[in-house]
Amino acid sequence: MLRGAGAIAVSLPWLEIMGTERPAHAAPAPAKRFLAVYTPGGTVLNRWRPTGSETSFTLSPILAPLAPVQNRLIVVDGLDMKSARGEQHQAGIIAWLTGTSQEGSNNGGYGQGPSIDQVIAARISAGQKAKASIQIALRWATGKSHGLLSPMNAANFENDAPHKPIPPRLDPVEIFTELFGTLNPNDGNDAARRLARKQSILDFLDRRYATLSSQLGAADKQKIDQHLTKIREIERSLSNLPVETSACKVPTRVDTSDYNPRTGLNADNDGKVKDTSTDAAIPKVGKLLTDMMVMAFACDITGVGTLQWSDTEAKHTFPWLNLTEHHHFYQHDGGFRPNECEAICTWYSKQHLYLLQEMEKIDMGGHSLLDESVVFFGSELSDPPSHKKNDMPFLLAGGGGGLRTGRWLRYPNLPHNNLLVSILNLFGDTRTTFGDPRDCTGPLTNLT
C-alpha cells in the first residue's frame, strides 16, 4: 500500500516479486558430441524389450550386458519408422538418420534429405575442427553391393542438396594414420613430411580449380565451387592437428594384417563366398575402430561420428560365436533363427558397453566425454522375419543437451522422425520438424 496526500490509499498491482520465490533453473548447455552407431537386422523384440517402469526397469537378455551403464541409457520404445518407404532394408537404413523415403527419389534411390549427423556437423564441427565428421565401418558392403556404395549400405547424407551419400572409411590402418599419425612418436619426421606434401598438393589443386572455375558456365561453376569447398575443408583439417593431452592419447594399435577391409569387392550375392580370416578379426578391428572414434572426440578432431557394424545385408560370419552362416541367413534367408539372432544382438550390446565405458573414462575437465555427448544406437528394421519397422529398437546414451538417462521411455507408435528432431534440439537446433513432414509430428516429450 502506498499512502499519498490526504491519507488516500493506493494499492499496487500484483507483481511476481510478491509471490513465493521460485528456484531458477538454467537451460542445459547444448550437447557437444554426436555419435550414431548402426547394427544390422533389427533384433528379437521379445528378448530386447525391458520390463518394469520408466525409472525402475530390468534390462532384457539382449540388453543385459549394458547393466553397468544402465543409468547412462534411455531405452526408446514404441517408435515406428514411418518414413522408411521403399525396399525393405534399403529404405530402413536411409530413413534411420534422414527421416526420408526412397519413394519418389530422384537421387539414385538414396535419401531425399540430409542425415542428422551432417546437420549437427554443420552446426558444431565444420570449420571449427579438423574434420567436420568421421564415418567408419567394418565388414561393410557385403553381398549384392559387392564392396561398393549403394542404398543397401548408405547411412550418411550431405547437408547440402542434392544430399549425396557419404561412404564410410574402411581401412583401420589408413584411418589410424590419417587421424593420429602426427601424434605417433614412432613416426619421427615422416608425419611432418607427409603433411607438407599434402598441403603442397592441395595448394596446387586449389589454384588450378579456381582458374578453371572462372571459365565455366553457371552449372559447371557450381560443381567446381562445391569441389573447391571440399578441398578447403581438407586444408583446414591439416591446420587443426590434434595435440596430445591428458585426455587425448594415441589409441593402442593392433595387427590388422589378417583383416581385409575391401573383402566386399569379392562378395557374391548370396554370401556363399566367405572370408573367414577377415570375419574372425571383426572383434579386434571393431575395438580398434571404437577406440579411434572415442579418441577422435577426446582429441577434438571432430564432434560428429558414425560407426557402422556392417551393412543391411551383413553377409559375414561370426566365428567367435560359433556361427558359420551369415547374419542375413539367420534373419530370414535360412528361415528366422531367433536364438542365433539373439546371440548376435547380445554380442553387439557388449560392444556398446565397451564404447560407453571408454567415453565415460575420459575426463574433459570435471565431467566425462559421455556427459557432453549424445550417442544414438539404431538399426534399419525391428523384426527380422517380417521386415517390420514398428517398435524400433533404439537406444540413446550420454548426458549432452540435458538428456535424462536411466529410463525406459515408451511412446504410442509415434514416428521416429520425432526422435530425430529431438536429437537436433539437444544440440541447440530449434526446429520442430525434420525429414519428410508427413512423418513428423514434433519433438518427443520427456527426453530432458
N, C-alpha and C positions, 0 to 999 in steps of 0.2 A: 504494500500500500504506500502510496505517496501522498503527503498532505500539502496542499497548496495554500494560498492566501485564503483567509476566512475559514480555515479548517475544512476545506472541501476535500473529500476523499476521492482519489482516482486510482482505480485498480490497474495493474499491469496485465497485459495479455499473457496467456500461458506460454512459458518458454521452456525449451527442452532441458535447460540447465537446472530447472526447478525439480525435475524428476529424479528418480533413483539413478545414480551414476552407473553406467554400463561399462564393462571392461572392453577395451579396444582390441580388435583382432586384426593384425596386419595381414594383407593378402599374401599368400605364399609366393615366393620368387618363382619365375618360370624355370622349368627343367632345363638342364644344360647339355644332356646327352640323350641320344635316342638310338636304341638297338632293336632291330627286328630279327627274330630267329624263326626260320621256317623248318618244319619237319613234314615229310610227305605222308599222304594216305589217311589223314584223319586219325581216328582212334577206335577203341572198343568202348562205346559210350557208357554201358552199364558197369564197366570196370574203371572208368575215368571220373565219373561224377562223385563228388564228396557226399557225405551225409552229415546231418546236423543243422545248425542255424548259421546266420550270417557271420557271427563273430565267434561261434563255438562249433567248429566243424572238424570232422575226421577225414583226412585225405584218403582217396580211393587207392586200390592196389597199384594202379598205374602212376599216380601222383605221389605215392608214399615215399619214394626217395627224396622228395622235396621237403619232408617234415622238418629238417634242421633250419630251413629258411621260410617256413610257413608264414611267419609273421611279416615277411617281406613280399608276400604274394597277394594278388587278387585273382581268385578263380572266377572268370566271367562266363556265366552260364545262360543259355536261353536265347542267344542272338542268332539270327538267320542271315546267311549271306545271300540276300535277295538280289544283289547286283550281279551275281555270277550267272549270267545268261550266255549260253554258248556250249562249246564242247565240255564234257563232264569235268575233266581235270584242268584243262587249259583255262576255262572260264573262272575256275576257283583261284588259281594262283595269280591270275591277272587282277581279279577283284579284291584279293586279300588286302593289298595296300593302296589300290587306286579307287575302289568303290565304283568301278565302271565295268561294262559288259563287253563281250565280243560282238554282240548283235549290232548290226549296222556299222561296224568298224570299217573305216577306210584306211586303216593303219596296219594292213597286212595281218589282220586277225589278232592284233595286240590290243592293249588298253587304249581308252579314249581320253585319258587324263593323266596327270602326274601321280606318282605314288607319294604317300605322306612323308616318307623319308626324305625325298627330294624337296618337298615343300619346307620341311623343317630345316634341311641343309641350307636352303637359300636364306633362311632367317637367322641361323645361329652359327653357320660354319663356312659357307662360301665367301671367299675373300678375306676371311678372318683367320683361317687355319691353313696348315699346309695342304690339306685335302678337304674338299667340301664334304665328301662322303667316301666310305670304303665298302665295297661289295665283294665278299669272298664266298666260295662254295667248295665243297668236296664231293667227289663221286657224282658229278653233275653232267647233265645232257646224256643220260643213258638211253638205251632203246632207240625209239623211232627218230629222235632228233640227232642221233649219230654224232654227238660231240659238239653240235653247233647250237647257236642261239635260236630259240623257237618259242611260240606261245606255250609250249609244254614246260618251259623252264624259266620264263622271264618274270621276275617279281618286281623289278625296279624300273621306273619310267621317268624320263627327264621332266623337269618342272616347266620348261618352255615348250610350246607347240612346235612340232607335231608329236611331242611326248614319246620320243623314241625309247625303245627298251635299252637298258644298260646291262651288258653282260658282266657277270662276276669274274674276279680274278681267281685262278685255279691252282697255280703252281706255288707251293709253300716256300720254295727256295727263292723264287722271284719276289714274292710278297715280302719275305723277310728282308731281302737285300734292299728293296725299294723303301720300306718303312724304317728299318733300323740299321742300315749299312753304315751310316755316319756315326752311330753310337757304338759300333763294334770296335773295341780297341785292337783286335787282331788284324784289322784291315790295313793298319798303317796309313800310308798316303794314298792307297788305292781309292778310297772313298772320295777324297778330295779331287783326284784326277777324273773320276767318273762324273762328279758333279760339274767340274769345269767344262768337260766335253759336252754334257747335256745342255748346259747354259749356252755354249757356243753354237750348237746345232739349232737350238730354239731361237736364238737371236737371228741367225741366218734365215730360218723359215719365216719368222715374223716379218722381216724386211721384204722377202720375196712375195709373200702373200699380200702384204699391204700394197705393193706396187701393182700386182695383178688386179686387186680389187678395184682400183681406180679406173681400170679399162673395161669393166664388165657392165652388163645391164643390171637392172634392179634385182631380178630374181637370183641371178648368179652371185651378185654382190652380197645379198643376204646370206647365201650359203657360205661364202668365203668369210664374211664377218663372223658368223657363228663358229667357223673353224678357228679363226683368229682368237676368239674368246676362249676356246679350249686351250690353245697354246699359251695364252696369258695365264690361265689357271695353273698350268703346269709350271710356268715360270715362277708364279707366286709360291707354289709348293716347294720349289727348290730354295727359295729365300726364307722359308719358315721352317727350318730344320729343327728337330727335337733336341733338347738339351737334357742330359741325364741329371735327374734329381732323386730325392728320397722316394718319390712316387714313381718316377719314370725310369725303368730299368730295361735292359735288353732281355727279351724272353730267352729262355733256355732252348737252344737249337737241338733238334734230334735228327738222326739219319733218316731221310725220306727217300733214299735211293730205290727202295722196293715199292714205291708208290708212283704210279704213272698218272699225272693229273689230266692227261689228254687221252686216257684209255677209251673214253666215249667215242672217239673218232673211229674206233674199230668195232663198235657195237652193232648188233643186229636188231631187228625189230622186236623179237620175242624174248630177248635176254638169254638166249642159249649160249652165246659167246661169253665166257666168263673169264675174268682176270682175278684169279684167286689171290695172287700176291698183293695187288692193289687193294682188294677188298679186305684182306687181313690187316692192312696198315691203317684202315679207317680210324680206329680208336686213337692211335698216337698222333695221326695227322690232324684229326679233329681237335685234340687237346692243344696242339701247336697253333692251329688257326684261332682257337679260342683265346689262348694266351696273347697272340699278336693283336687280336681285336681289343682285348682289355687294355693292353699297353698302348695301343693307338689312342685310346681315350685318355689314359693316365698321362701320356706324354703330350697331350693336347695336339696331336697330329690331325685329329678330326673330332667332330662332335656327333657324327651320324654314321651308323654302320648297319650292314645286313649280313647275316650268316645263314647260308642255305646248307642244310644237311641233305644233299642230293636234290633231285628234281621231282616232278609229279609222277614220273614212271618208276623211279627208284629201282631200276633193274640191276641191282647188285646184291651180292650175298652177304651173310653175316656169320663168317666162320667162327668168331669168338662166342657166338650164341649157339653154335652147332646148328645153324640154319643154312642149308646148302642151296635153297632156292631163293629167288629174288623177292623183294618186298611186294611187288605188284602181284606175284604169284599167290602170296598168302592173303592179299586183299580180295582178289576175285578171279585172276587168271586161272588159278588152280582150285577155284571154289573158296569161299570165305573160310579162313582158318583163324578163329578168334584167339586161340592160345598162342600161336606164333605171332600174331599181330600185337597181342598184349606184351609179349616178351620184348618185341622191338620198341614199342612205345615206352615201356618201363626203362629200357636202356637209354632212350633219349631223355627221360626225366633225370637220370643220373648225370647226363652231360649238362643239362640245365642247372642242376645243383652246383656242379663244379664252376660253371660260369658265374653264377650269382655269388658264390662264396669268394671267388677271386676278386670280384668287383667290390665286395664288402670289406676285403682286407686292406684295400688301398686308401690311405689317409690323404684326403685332398685339402687338409687344413682344418682339422676339428670335425670333419664329417667324412663319410666314406664316398668313394666313387659311385656306389649304388645309390646313396642318399640323393644325389643330384641327377640321377638318371631315370629314364623310363625304358623298360625292356618289354617288348611285345612278342609273345610266342604264339604262332599260329600255323594253320595248315590250309589246304585247298578244299577240303571237304570234311564232313564229320563222320559219316557212316560208310566204310569201305565197300560192302557188297552192293549197296543201293546208290552210291554216289550222292546221297542227300547232303544238303548243306544247311539244314536247320540244326539248332542246338550246337553251334560250332564250338570246338574245344579250344578256347582262348585263355591265355594267362597274361596278366600284367605283373611286373615286379619293379621295385625301386621306390624312391620317395620324391622324385622330381615333380615340380609343379604342385606340391601338396597332396600327391597321391596317398590315400589312406589304405594301407595294406593290412594283411592278416584277416581278410574277409572273403566270403563266398557270396557273390552277388548274382542273383537270378532275375532275369528280365523276361517279360512276357512276349517272346518272339518278336523283339524289335529288330530292325535292320542293322547289320553290322556296320554300315556306314555311320551310324550314330556313334559307335566306338571310335571310328577313325577321326571324326571331327572333334570328339572329346580328347583324343590324344593331342591333336593340334592345339586345342585350348590349353593343355598343360604347358605348352611352350610359348604362351602369350599370344597366340593367334586367336583372334576374337570371332572368327567366322562361325556361323551357326549351321552350315551345311557343307558337305563335301561329297565328291563323286557325282554319280547320277542323282539329280534332285528328286527323282521319283522314289528313290530308295534311301532317303534320309529324312527323318522327322525331327532332327535336332540333337544336341549333345545328350549323353546319358546323365542321369542324376546319380548322386551318391558315390562318385569316384573320389571326390576330395572332401 
